[in-house]
Amino acid sequence: MSTETIRRTVVLHSAVDACVRKAWQVLIDAGFEATYSMAVNFMLVGHATDASRPQGLSDEARASMWDFAADGETVRHVNIQDHLVMLGQLLRDAEPCPLRAVPATVAQHGMDPGCTT
């Protein structure tokens, strides 16, 4: 296996998080110096291996995946949380908008010209 890693921030559904935490505990109990990320990868390697078999995923695994994808409320919630994480990162990385004087005509009409730099 390659030792290259990609650092990403992901949002997990609480049910998936619970499974990751169980896998994490199994790894620790087996004597591994495991982290949450190792547990996520542990699960994904197993799933990817199953998916690559000639017969593919079990009907139950496939049905669970499609049920999750079709659960609009859950998917929206996960996506919103993901967008909030990305927005937070953008805000942390953003250059501050320099302070400048607001033209009198703009201030008089209560309009905010925003940052134009």
C-alpha positions as CSV (number, residue, x, y, z in Angstrom):
1,M,0.0,0.0,0.0
2,S,1.1,3.5,-0.7
3,T,2.1,5.7,2.2
4,E,0.8,8.9,0.6
5,T,-2.0,10.5,2.6
6,I,-4.6,13.1,1.7
7,R,-5.8,15.3,4.5
8,R,-9.5,16.1,4.3
9,T,-12.2,17.2,6.6
10,V,-15.4,15.2,6.3
11,V,-18.7,15.2,8.0
12,L,-20.0,11.8,9.0
13,H,-23.6,10.8,9.8
14,S,-23.9,9.9,13.5
15,A,-24.6,6.3,12.6
16,V,-21.4,6.1,10.6
17,D,-19.5,7.8,13.4
18,A,-20.8,5.2,15.8
19,C,-19.5,2.4,13.5
20,V,-16.1,4.2,13.1
21,R,-15.8,4.4,16.9
22,K,-16.6,0.7,17.3
23,A,-13.9,-0.1,14.7
24,W,-11.5,2.2,16.5
25,Q,-12.1,0.4,19.7
26,V,-11.6,-3.0,18.0
27,L,-8.3,-1.8,16.6
28,I,-7.2,-0.5,20.0
29,D,-8.3,-3.8,21.7
30,A,-6.2,-5.7,19.1
31,G,-3.2,-3.8,20.2
32,F,-2.9,-1.2,17.4
33,E,-2.0,2.4,18.1
34,A,-5.2,3.5,16.3
35,T,-6.6,6.9,15.6
36,Y,-10.1,7.9,14.4
37,S,-8.6,8.4,10.9
38,M,-7.1,4.9,11.0
39,A,-10.5,3.5,11.9
40,V,-12.2,5.3,9.0
41,N,-9.5,3.9,6.6
42,F,-9.8,0.4,8.1
43,M,-13.5,0.4,7.4
44,L,-13.1,1.9,3.9
45,V,-10.4,-0.6,2.9
46,G,-12.7,-3.5,3.9
47,H,-15.6,-2.0,2.0
48,A,-13.5,-1.2,-1.1
49,T,-12.2,-4.8,-1.0
50,D,-15.7,-6.2,-0.8
51,A,-16.9,-3.9,-3.6
52,S,-14.0,-5.1,-5.9
53,R,-14.9,-8.8,-5.6
54,P,-16.4,-10.3,-8.8
55,Q,-19.8,-10.6,-7.1
56,G,-19.5,-7.0,-5.8
57,L,-21.2,-5.8,-2.7
58,S,-23.8,-7.8,-0.9
59,D,-27.4,-6.9,-1.7
60,E,-27.8,-5.7,1.9
61,A,-24.7,-3.4,1.6
62,R,-25.9,-2.0,-1.7
63,A,-29.4,-1.4,-0.4
64,S,-28.0,0.4,2.7
65,M,-25.9,2.7,0.5
66,W,-28.8,3.6,-1.8
67,D,-31.2,4.0,1.1
68,F,-28.7,6.5,2.6
69,A,-28.3,8.4,-0.7
70,A,-32.1,8.6,-1.1
71,D,-32.7,9.9,2.4
72,G,-33.0,13.6,1.4
73,E,-33.2,15.0,4.9
74,T,-30.1,13.2,6.1
75,V,-28.2,14.0,3.0
76,R,-29.1,17.7,3.2
77,H,-28.1,17.7,6.9
78,V,-24.7,16.1,6.1
79,N,-24.1,18.4,3.1
80,I,-25.0,21.5,5.1
81,Q,-22.6,20.5,7.8
82,D,-19.9,19.9,5.1
83,H,-20.6,23.3,3.6
84,L,-20.3,25.0,7.1
85,V,-16.9,23.3,7.6
86,M,-15.7,24.6,4.2
87,L,-17.1,28.1,4.9
88,G,-15.3,28.1,8.3
89,Q,-12.1,27.2,6.5
90,L,-12.6,29.9,3.9
91,L,-13.2,32.5,6.6
92,R,-10.1,31.4,8.5
93,D,-8.0,31.7,5.3
94,A,-9.6,34.9,4.0
95,E,-7.6,38.1,3.9
96,P,-9.2,40.8,6.1
97,C,-11.0,43.5,4.3
98,P,-9.1,46.7,4.8
99,L,-11.0,49.5,6.5
100,R,-11.8,52.5,4.4
101,A,-14.0,55.5,4.6
102,V,-17.6,55.1,3.4
103,P,-18.5,57.9,0.9
104,A,-21.0,60.3,2.5
105,T,-23.7,59.6,-0.2
106,V,-23.6,55.9,0.6
107,A,-23.7,56.5,4.3
108,Q,-26.6,59.0,3.9
109,H,-28.7,56.3,2.2
110,G,-27.8,53.6,4.6
111,M,-26.2,51.5,1.9
112,D,-23.1,49.4,2.7
113,P,-20.8,49.2,-0.4
114,G,-19.2,46.1,1.0
115,C,-15.5,45.2,0.5
116,T,-14.5,45.9,-3.1
117,T,-10.8,45.1,-2.7
